[in-house]
Amino acid sequence: MIDVCVTSCGEHSYRRIDCSGHAGFDENGKDIVCASVSILVINTVNSIETFTNCKVIEAEEDSASGRASVIFPEGTAEDATLLIDSMLLGIRAIEKQYGNKYVKLTEVKE
């Protein structure tokens, strides 16, 4: 199962994104659930780094274990928050379609 945890700080700001695990929906290289969540998270972080002034610290990344951790030490401004909200919309849709046996999204408030 992929566990995605997003920590918010304040009303419209995020502090971190943590992902771990593999979906186990299909064999390695054919797992559409794992690939979908991975691309949403990776594209969101790349977009924040490319299109916003948000400070990003990639604390950890290990594709073998499916672990990724990204920290926004100053929180996120409106543009980066919108990108993360979009990522969460996609992850919620995947969780709804395939079930929390494969993907679990947790949202924590600091």
C-alpha positions in Angstrom: 0.0 0.0 0.0 1.1 3.5 -0.7 0.7 5.8 2.3 0.6 9.5 1.5 0.7 12.0 4.3 0.4 15.7 3.8 0.9 18.1 6.7 -0.7 21.5 6.5 0.3 24.6 8.6 -2.4 27.2 8.8 -5.5 27.6 6.7 -4.0 27.6 3.2 -0.4 26.4 3.5 1.4 23.0 3.6 4.6 22.1 5.5 5.4 18.6 4.1 4.5 15.7 1.8 5.5 12.1 2.9 5.0 9.0 0.7 6.0 5.5 1.4 5.3 2.0 0.0 4.2 0.5 -3.2 0.6 -0.1 -4.2 0.9 -3.8 -4.9 -2.0 -3.6 -7.4 0.1 -5.4 -10.1 3.6 -6.6 -10.6 6.5 -4.1 -10.7 6.5 -2.2 -14.0 2.8 -2.8 -14.6 1.3 -1.2 -11.5 -0.9 1.6 -12.7 -1.9 2.7 -9.2 1.8 3.1 -8.1 2.7 4.9 -11.3 -0.3 7.2 -11.0 0.5 8.3 -7.5 4.2 8.6 -8.2 3.7 10.9 -11.2 1.2 13.1 -9.3 3.7 13.6 -6.4 6.8 14.0 -8.6 5.1 16.3 -11.0 3.7 18.4 -8.2 7.1 18.8 -6.5 8.8 19.6 -9.9 6.1 22.1 -10.7 6.5 23.8 -7.4 10.3 24.0 -7.9 9.9 25.3 -11.5 7.0 27.6 -11.3 7.0 29.1 -7.8 9.4 30.8 -5.4 8.6 28.2 -2.7 11.6 26.9 -0.8 11.7 23.1 -1.1 13.9 20.6 0.8 13.8 17.0 -0.5 14.5 15.2 2.8 14.5 11.7 1.4 14.0 9.7 -1.8 14.3 6.0 -2.3 12.4 4.6 -5.3 13.1 1.0 -4.2 11.1 1.4 -1.0 8.7 4.0 -2.5 9.8 6.5 0.0 9.8 10.3 -0.7 9.7 13.2 1.7 9.5 16.8 0.8 9.6 19.7 3.3 8.5 23.3 2.7 10.2 25.0 5.7 8.4 28.3 5.2 5.1 26.7 4.3 3.6 27.2 0.8 2.2 30.4 -0.8 -1.0 30.4 -2.8 0.6 29.1 -6.0 2.3 26.1 -4.5 -0.8 25.4 -2.3 -2.9 25.2 -5.5 -0.5 22.7 -7.0 -0.6 20.5 -3.9 -4.4 20.8 -3.7 -4.5 19.6 -7.3 -2.2 16.6 -6.4 -4.5 15.8 -3.5 -7.6 15.8 -5.8 -5.9 13.3 -8.0 -4.7 11.1 -5.1 -8.3 11.1 -3.6 -9.7 10.0 -6.9 -7.2 7.1 -7.1 -8.0 6.2 -3.5 -11.7 6.2 -4.3 -11.5 4.2 -7.5 -9.0 1.5 -6.3 -9.6 1.6 -2.5 -7.5 2.2 0.5 -6.1 -1.3 0.2 -3.7 0.3 -2.4 -3.6 4.0 -1.5 -4.2 5.7 1.8 -4.2 9.5 2.0 -3.8 11.1 5.4 -4.0 14.9 6.0 -2.5 16.2 9.2 -2.7 19.8 10.6 0.3 21.1 12.4 
